[in-house]
Amino acid sequence: MSQGSRPDRVADQIRGELANLLAREVHDPGIGFVTLTRVQVSPDLQLARVFYTALGPTGDEAKTRRNSGRALERAAPFLRRRIGSRLRLRRVPELTFIYDESIAGQDRIEQLLNELHTAPAPPDSASGPSEREGASESERGWGPASSDDDEQH
């Protein structure tokens, strides 16, 4: 078994337990709508970095992010104790909560792609028969050839 698999397994267990605890046992209104995106555990299992995102009112993301971060830091000792009682670990990792910036980056990329798709296409300088108003489907190259074409062959 490789050296990196144990920290990955512990990280998955911690993420699952934290999600459970935040949903059911932590009643701090400052946490709000928090999503745990991933957990990274150091190879010696002493430190766990918990990445999260917070959903809040539009235009007030910075305040929501700050409030959620503070509430998670306040709840960290409680969460660590609960994880220690639920998981069979010799030493429970120190929990550090970090806002996940990658989600905001992905949203920005998606927004730019959507803008590209909805932008009007630039006019084509070479206008051919396909742009004529009265061009038939066969002239545009979309439909079957007309019977007139068959008679010429």
C-alpha positions as CSV (number, residue, x, y, z in Angstrom):
1,M,0.0,0.0,0.0
2,S,1.4,3.4,-0.9
3,Q,2.3,6.0,1.7
4,G,-0.3,8.5,0.5
5,S,-3.3,6.3,0.7
6,R,-3.8,6.5,4.5
7,P,-3.9,10.3,4.6
8,D,-6.4,10.3,1.8
9,R,-8.6,7.8,3.5
10,V,-8.5,9.7,6.8
11,A,-9.3,13.0,4.9
12,D,-12.4,11.4,3.4
13,Q,-13.5,10.2,6.8
14,I,-13.0,13.6,8.3
15,R,-14.9,15.3,5.5
16,G,-17.8,13.0,6.0
17,E,-17.9,13.4,9.7
18,L,-17.5,17.2,9.6
19,A,-20.4,17.4,7.1
20,N,-22.5,15.3,9.4
21,L,-21.6,17.4,12.4
22,L,-22.2,20.7,10.7
23,A,-25.6,19.6,9.5
24,R,-26.8,18.0,12.7
25,E,-24.9,19.2,15.8
26,V,-23.5,22.7,15.2
27,H,-26.2,25.3,15.7
28,D,-24.2,28.4,15.1
29,P,-26.2,30.7,12.8
30,G,-22.9,32.3,11.6
31,I,-22.0,29.2,9.7
32,G,-24.8,29.6,7.3
33,F,-24.9,27.4,4.1
34,V,-21.4,25.9,4.1
35,T,-20.2,23.2,1.7
36,L,-17.1,21.3,2.5
37,T,-15.3,20.8,-0.8
38,R,-12.2,18.8,0.3
39,V,-10.0,17.9,3.2
40,Q,-6.2,17.6,2.9
41,V,-4.4,15.8,5.7
42,S,-0.6,16.0,6.3
43,P,1.3,12.7,5.8
44,D,1.9,12.5,9.6
45,L,-1.9,13.0,10.2
46,Q,-1.3,15.9,12.5
47,L,-2.9,18.7,10.5
48,A,-6.1,18.7,8.4
49,R,-6.9,21.6,6.1
50,V,-10.6,21.8,5.5
51,F,-11.6,23.7,2.3
52,Y,-15.1,25.1,2.3
53,T,-17.4,27.4,0.3
54,A,-20.2,29.5,1.8
55,L,-23.5,30.5,0.1
56,G,-25.0,33.8,1.0
57,P,-27.0,36.7,-0.4
58,T,-25.9,38.0,-3.8
59,G,-23.5,41.0,-3.5
60,D,-22.7,40.1,0.1
61,E,-20.3,37.2,-0.5
62,A,-17.3,38.8,1.3
63,K,-19.4,39.3,4.5
64,T,-20.8,35.7,4.3
65,R,-17.3,34.4,3.8
66,R,-16.0,36.2,6.8
67,N,-18.9,35.2,9.1
68,S,-18.7,31.6,8.0
69,G,-14.9,31.5,8.6
70,R,-15.2,33.0,12.0
71,A,-18.0,30.6,13.0
72,L,-16.1,27.6,11.7
73,E,-13.0,28.6,13.7
74,R,-15.2,29.0,16.8
75,A,-16.6,25.5,16.3
76,A,-13.2,23.9,15.5
77,P,-12.4,22.6,19.1
78,F,-15.9,21.1,19.4
79,L,-15.6,19.5,15.9
80,R,-12.2,18.1,16.7
81,R,-13.4,16.5,19.9
82,R,-16.4,15.0,18.1
83,I,-14.2,13.6,15.4
84,G,-11.9,12.2,18.0
85,S,-14.7,10.3,19.6
86,R,-16.1,9.0,16.3
87,L,-12.9,8.0,14.4
88,R,-10.4,5.6,15.6
89,L,-7.2,7.7,15.4
90,R,-4.3,7.8,17.8
91,R,-4.2,11.6,17.5
92,V,-6.9,13.8,16.0
93,P,-5.6,16.3,13.5
94,E,-5.7,20.0,14.1
95,L,-8.5,21.5,12.0
96,T,-7.7,24.5,9.9
97,F,-10.6,26.0,7.8
98,I,-9.7,27.6,4.4
99,Y,-12.1,29.2,2.0
100,D,-11.9,27.4,-1.3
101,E,-11.1,30.0,-4.0
102,S,-11.1,27.4,-6.8
103,I,-14.9,27.3,-7.0
104,A,-15.0,31.1,-7.6
105,G,-12.4,30.6,-10.3
106,Q,-14.5,27.9,-11.9
107,D,-17.6,30.2,-11.8
108,R,-15.7,33.0,-13.5
109,I,-14.5,30.7,-16.3
110,E,-18.1,29.4,-16.8
111,Q,-19.4,33.0,-16.9
112,L,-16.8,33.9,-19.5
113,L,-17.7,30.9,-21.6
114,N,-21.4,31.7,-21.4
115,E,-20.7,35.3,-22.5
116,L,-18.8,33.9,-25.5
117,H,-21.7,31.7,-26.5
118,T,-24.3,34.4,-26.2
119,A,-22.3,37.1,-28.0
120,P,-23.5,37.8,-31.5
121,A,-21.4,36.3,-34.2
122,P,-19.4,38.8,-36.2
123,P,-20.7,39.4,-39.8
124,D,-19.0,37.3,-42.4
125,S,-17.3,39.4,-45.1
126,A,-17.7,36.7,-47.8
127,S,-21.4,36.5,-48.5
128,G,-22.4,33.6,-50.7
129,P,-25.6,32.1,-51.9
130,S,-26.2,30.6,-48.4
131,E,-26.9,34.1,-47.0
132,R,-29.3,35.1,-49.7
133,E,-32.8,35.5,-48.6
134,G,-34.4,33.4,-51.3
135,A,-31.7,30.7,-51.6
136,S,-33.1,27.1,-51.6
137,E,-31.9,24.4,-49.3
138,S,-30.0,22.7,-52.1
139,E,-28.2,26.0,-53.0
140,R,-27.2,26.3,-49.3
141,G,-26.0,22.7,-49.4
142,W,-28.4,21.6,-46.7
143,G,-30.9,19.5,-48.5
144,P,-30.9,16.9,-51.3
145,A,-30.1,18.0,-54.8
146,S,-33.0,19.1,-56.9
147,S,-34.3,17.0,-59.7
148,D,-33.0,19.6,-62.2
149,D,-29.4,18.5,-61.1
150,D,-30.2,14.9,-61.8
151,E,-31.4,15.6,-65.4
152,Q,-28.1,17.5,-66.2
153,H,-26.0,14.4,-65.5
